[in-house]
């Protein structure tokens, strides 16, 4: 089972970012506990995104995905 954010803005960004018109939205993280799974962008897909579940030693970015969701 996978969870996605499916809103018009997020779907538009995902389609553009991945160059795929069949994408419904952006995938959410499925690993971790209740504070992580289903509430952050998937780490494997948006690694440097500030809203992924991992803490990085590099500067994270606020991606178009998060801006589209806001």
Secondary structure, 3 states (H helix, E strand, C coil): CCCEECCHHHHHHHHHHHCCCCCCCEEECCCCCCCCCCCCECCCCCCCECCECCCCCCCCECCHHHHHHC
